[in-house]
């Protein structure tokens, strides 16, 4: 553990400390945040036990308060000269969101991220190669965590497959950090070129940036292709980077940002707060506890997670999560919630008879779909279409996900490989 006194603290004791921080943060919001002064109810709101009575915060609400004079939004709580760094989102769905940090905020982000990545087993003195184009994006703070751990960091960036393979060969890093999709792509590229990644120096592959690293079939594929232990990490740009990180027990991601962030679960349909107990599942909601520049209260992450509780075999305490998928990617087929990542996980169980790459192709716009849900499944190199295989996949999807599908087998190479995040849903235009 990077900070044993924090990471092994009992969860009840952590909640007591967090309750005090939360009450102070609420007072800070009332004093400094125009957004939350309007949003919070009058009077006392109590402690963490009563947090479920407060309104949730949606990303669209924050964007709606931006102006030409304030591109950050009405939730900004500090003066211009107090901001040490401003990150942005990619803006793929519109205007980028800007995320300001004070010097203390930035230090807290790096601290939480360093705990999360150290959980995977990487240590001071080791070399790690990274593939994120962190420049203006919040991932930059995550990469700083490797310095905090004491590692030698080799940044390569996205879109440099040749350079990455060369760096692994010549610089011999013990670890690599990348998205699950890119990790799978690199294993395929190496296999095509006769490069034995399993014989490389890489002992640990740290995946983040999208769900998938916790899927048993995909994890097994990555571990086989790299000959390395695979663990995952997860963050949310508006709240913090690499908030959660998986240890070598591979039984969910630990909250590395404990003390800085409070987690909740809600039902994504009713918005009702759910108990944070072992085996629970729902949408993850996060609240800043000590943020200065632009704190958020009950922020909807849109990540659907499963929860583990209790003391892990590694000695860490508190909640662990596994991300099942994004609630904003979810489709509803005759009342059944279907996550594209869950489809990929089921199909992945048929490897090596399939390549592991899929596309969900909704027949109608919107979330609600009529059965059968069209699924395209890519075959491995050189394989021919097999009606029995398509039927077997269809039956497995029905048994596991309780959804009727129409499975189409497509030739190897039908789907473009990603050097960042995979596209799992393909809408008809």
RATA-V320626 format. One record per residue. N is the residue number from 0. RES is the residue in one small letter. SS is DSSP state (~ for helix, > for strand, _ for the rest). Layout:
# RATA-V320626
n=N res=RES ss=SS
n=N res=RES ss=SS
This chain:
# RATA-V320626
n=0 res=x ss=_
n=1 res=x ss=_
n=2 res=x ss=_
n=3 res=x ss=~
n=4 res=x ss=~
n=5 res=x ss=~
n=6 res=x ss=~
n=7 res=x ss=_
n=8 res=x ss=_
n=9 res=x ss=_
n=10 res=x ss=~
n=11 res=x ss=~
n=12 res=x ss=~
n=13 res=x ss=~
n=14 res=x ss=~
n=15 res=x ss=~
n=16 res=x ss=~
n=17 res=x ss=~
n=18 res=x ss=~
n=19 res=x ss=~
n=20 res=x ss=~
n=21 res=x ss=~
n=22 res=x ss=~
n=23 res=x ss=~
n=24 res=x ss=~
n=25 res=x ss=~
n=26 res=x ss=~
n=27 res=x ss=~
n=28 res=x ss=~
n=29 res=x ss=~
n=30 res=x ss=~
n=31 res=x ss=~
n=32 res=x ss=_
n=33 res=x ss=~
n=34 res=x ss=~
n=35 res=x ss=~
n=36 res=x ss=~
n=37 res=x ss=~
n=38 res=x ss=~
n=39 res=x ss=_
n=40 res=x ss=_
n=41 res=x ss=_
n=42 res=x ss=_
n=43 res=x ss=_
n=44 res=x ss=_
n=45 res=x ss=_
n=46 res=x ss=_
n=47 res=x ss=~
n=48 res=x ss=~
n=49 res=x ss=~
n=50 res=x ss=~
n=51 res=x ss=~
n=52 res=x ss=~
n=53 res=x ss=_
n=54 res=x ss=_
n=55 res=x ss=_
n=56 res=x ss=>
n=57 res=x ss=_
n=58 res=x ss=~
n=59 res=x ss=~
n=60 res=x ss=~
n=61 res=x ss=~
n=62 res=x ss=~
n=63 res=x ss=~
n=64 res=x ss=_
n=65 res=x ss=_
n=66 res=x ss=_
n=67 res=x ss=_
n=68 res=x ss=_
n=69 res=x ss=_
n=70 res=x ss=_
n=71 res=x ss=_
n=72 res=x ss=_
n=73 res=x ss=_
n=74 res=x ss=_
n=75 res=x ss=_
n=76 res=x ss=_
n=77 res=x ss=_
n=78 res=x ss=_
n=79 res=x ss=~
n=80 res=x ss=~
n=81 res=x ss=~
n=82 res=x ss=_
n=83 res=x ss=_
n=84 res=x ss=>
n=85 res=x ss=>
n=86 res=x ss=>
n=87 res=x ss=>
n=88 res=x ss=_
n=89 res=x ss=_
n=90 res=x ss=_
n=91 res=x ss=_
n=92 res=x ss=_
n=93 res=x ss=_
n=94 res=x ss=_
n=95 res=x ss=_
n=96 res=x ss=_
n=97 res=x ss=>
n=98 res=x ss=>
n=99 res=x ss=>
n=100 res=x ss=>
n=101 res=x ss=_
n=102 res=x ss=~
n=103 res=x ss=~
n=104 res=x ss=~
n=105 res=x ss=~
n=106 res=x ss=~
n=107 res=x ss=~
n=108 res=x ss=~
n=109 res=x ss=~
n=110 res=x ss=~
n=111 res=x ss=~
n=112 res=x ss=~
n=113 res=x ss=~
n=114 res=x ss=~
n=115 res=x ss=~
n=116 res=x ss=~
n=117 res=x ss=~
n=118 res=x ss=_
n=119 res=x ss=_
n=120 res=x ss=_
n=121 res=x ss=_
n=122 res=x ss=_
n=123 res=x ss=_
n=124 res=x ss=_
n=125 res=x ss=_
n=126 res=x ss=>
n=127 res=x ss=>
n=128 res=x ss=>
n=129 res=x ss=>
n=130 res=x ss=_
n=131 res=x ss=_
n=132 res=x ss=_
n=133 res=x ss=_
n=134 res=x ss=_
n=135 res=x ss=_
n=136 res=x ss=>
n=137 res=x ss=_
n=138 res=x ss=~
n=139 res=x ss=~
n=140 res=x ss=~
n=141 res=x ss=~
n=142 res=x ss=~
n=143 res=x ss=~
n=144 res=x ss=~
n=145 res=x ss=~
n=146 res=x ss=~
n=147 res=x ss=~
n=148 res=x ss=~
n=149 res=x ss=_
n=150 res=x ss=_
n=151 res=x ss=>
n=152 res=x ss=>
n=153 res=x ss=>
n=154 res=x ss=>
n=155 res=x ss=_
n=156 res=x ss=_
n=157 res=x ss=_
n=158 res=x ss=_
n=159 res=x ss=_
n=160 res=x ss=~
n=161 res=x ss=~
n=162 res=x ss=~
n=163 res=x ss=~
n=164 res=x ss=~
n=165 res=x ss=~
n=166 res=x ss=~
n=167 res=x ss=~
n=168 res=x ss=~
n=169 res=x ss=~
n=170 res=x ss=~
n=171 res=x ss=_
n=172 res=x ss=_
n=173 res=x ss=_
n=174 res=x ss=>
n=175 res=x ss=>
n=176 res=x ss=>
n=177 res=x ss=>
n=178 res=x ss=_
n=179 res=x ss=~
n=180 res=x ss=~
n=181 res=x ss=~
n=182 res=x ss=~
n=183 res=x ss=~
n=184 res=x ss=~
n=185 res=x ss=~
n=186 res=x ss=~
n=187 res=x ss=~
n=188 res=x ss=~
n=189 res=x ss=~
n=190 res=x ss=~
n=191 res=x ss=~
n=192 res=x ss=_
n=193 res=x ss=_
n=194 res=x ss=_
n=195 res=x ss=_
n=196 res=x ss=~
n=197 res=x ss=~
n=198 res=x ss=~
n=199 res=x ss=_
n=200 res=x ss=_
n=201 res=x ss=_
n=202 res=x ss=_
n=203 res=x ss=>
n=204 res=x ss=>
n=205 res=x ss=>
n=206 res=x ss=>
n=207 res=x ss=_
n=208 res=x ss=_
n=209 res=x ss=_
n=210 res=x ss=_
n=211 res=x ss=_
n=212 res=x ss=_
n=213 res=x ss=_
n=214 res=x ss=_
n=215 res=x ss=~
n=216 res=x ss=~
n=217 res=x ss=~
n=218 res=x ss=~
n=219 res=x ss=~
n=220 res=x ss=~
n=221 res=x ss=~
n=222 res=x ss=~
n=223 res=x ss=~
n=224 res=x ss=~
n=225 res=x ss=~
n=226 res=x ss=_
n=227 res=x ss=_
n=228 res=x ss=>
n=229 res=x ss=>
n=230 res=x ss=>
n=231 res=x ss=>
n=232 res=x ss=>
n=233 res=x ss=>
n=234 res=x ss=>
n=235 res=x ss=>
n=236 res=x ss=_
n=237 res=x ss=_
n=238 res=x ss=_
n=239 res=x ss=>
n=240 res=x ss=>
n=241 res=x ss=>
n=242 res=x ss=>
n=243 res=x ss=>
n=244 res=x ss=>
n=245 res=x ss=>
n=246 res=x ss=_
n=247 res=x ss=_
n=248 res=x ss=_
n=249 res=x ss=_
n=250 res=x ss=_
n=251 res=x ss=_
n=252 res=x ss=>
n=253 res=x ss=>
n=254 res=x ss=>
n=255 res=x ss=_
n=256 res=x ss=_
n=257 res=x ss=_
n=258 res=x ss=_
n=259 res=x ss=_
n=260 res=x ss=>
n=261 res=x ss=>
n=262 res=x ss=>
n=263 res=x ss=>
n=264 res=x ss=>
n=265 res=x ss=>
n=266 res=x ss=_
n=267 res=x ss=_
n=268 res=x ss=_
n=269 res=x ss=_
n=270 res=x ss=_
n=271 res=x ss=_
n=272 res=x ss=>
n=273 res=x ss=>
n=274 res=x ss=_
n=275 res=x ss=_
n=276 res=x ss=_
n=277 res=x ss=_
n=278 res=x ss=_
n=279 res=x ss=_
n=280 res=x ss=>
n=281 res=x ss=>
n=282 res=x ss=>
n=283 res=x ss=>
n=284 res=x ss=>
n=285 res=x ss=>
n=286 res=x ss=>
n=287 res=x ss=>
n=288 res=x ss=_
n=289 res=x ss=_
n=290 res=x ss=_
n=291 res=x ss=_
n=292 res=x ss=_
n=293 res=x ss=_
n=294 res=x ss=_
n=295 res=x ss=_
n=296 res=x ss=_
n=297 res=x ss=_
n=298 res=x ss=>
n=299 res=x ss=>
n=300 res=x ss=>
n=301 res=x ss=>
n=302 res=x ss=>
n=303 res=x ss=>
n=304 res=x ss=>
n=305 res=x ss=>
n=306 res=x ss=>
n=307 res=x ss=>
n=308 res=x ss=_
n=309 res=x ss=_
n=310 res=x ss=_
n=311 res=x ss=_
n=312 res=x ss=_
n=313 res=x ss=_
n=314 res=x ss=_
n=315 res=x ss=_
n=316 res=x ss=_
n=317 res=x ss=_
n=318 res=x ss=_
n=319 res=x ss=>
n=320 res=x ss=>
n=321 res=x ss=>
n=322 res=x ss=>
n=323 res=x ss=>
n=324 res=x ss=>
n=325 res=x ss=>
n=326 res=x ss=_
n=327 res=x ss=_
n=328 res=x ss=_
n=329 res=x ss=_
n=330 res=x ss=>
n=331 res=x ss=>
n=332 res=x ss=>
n=333 res=x ss=_
n=334 res=x ss=_
n=335 res=x ss=>
n=336 res=x ss=>
n=337 res=x ss=>
n=338 res=x ss=_
n=339 res=x ss=~
n=340 res=x ss=~
n=341 res=x ss=~
n=342 res=x ss=~
n=343 res=x ss=~
n=344 res=x ss=~
n=345 res=x ss=~
n=346 res=x ss=~
n=347 res=x ss=~
n=348 res=x ss=_
n=349 res=x ss=_
n=350 res=x ss=_
n=351 res=x ss=_
n=352 res=x ss=_
n=353 res=x ss=_
n=354 res=x ss=_
n=355 res=x ss=_
n=356 res=x ss=_
n=357 res=x ss=>
n=358 res=x ss=>
n=359 res=x ss=>
n=360 res=x ss=_
n=361 res=x ss=_
n=362 res=x ss=_
n=363 res=x ss=_
n=364 res=x ss=_
n=365 res=x ss=_
n=366 res=x ss=_
n=367 res=x ss=>
n=368 res=x ss=>
n=369 res=x ss=_
n=370 res=x ss=_
n=371 res=x ss=_
n=372 res=x ss=>
n=373 res=x ss=>
n=374 res=x ss=>
n=375 res=x ss=>
n=376 res=x ss=>
n=377 res=x ss=>
n=378 res=x ss=_
n=379 res=x ss=_
n=380 res=x ss=_
n=381 res=x ss=_
n=382 res=x ss=_
n=383 res=x ss=_
n=384 res=x ss=_
n=385 res=x ss=_
n=386 res=x ss=~
n=387 res=x ss=~
n=388 res=x ss=~
n=389 res=x ss=~
n=390 res=x ss=~
n=391 res=x ss=~
n=392 res=x ss=~
n=393 res=x ss=~
n=394 res=x ss=~
n=395 res=x ss=~
n=396 res=x ss=~
n=397 res=x ss=~
n=398 res=x ss=~
n=399 res=x ss=~
n=400 res=x ss=~
n=401 res=x ss=_
n=402 res=x ss=_
n=403 res=x ss=_
n=404 res=x ss=>
n=405 res=x ss=>
n=406 res=x ss=>
n=407 res=x ss=>
n=408 res=x ss=>
n=409 res=x ss=>
n=410 res=x ss=_
n=411 res=x ss=_
n=412 res=x ss=_
n=413 res=x ss=_
n=414 res=x ss=_
n=415 res=x ss=_
n=416 res=x ss=_
n=417 res=x ss=_
n=418 res=x ss=_
n=419 res=x ss=_
n=420 res=x ss=_
n=421 res=x ss=_
n=422 res=x ss=_
n=423 res=x ss=_
n=424 res=x ss=>
n=425 res=x ss=_
n=426 res=x ss=_
n=427 res=x ss=_
n=428 res=x ss=_
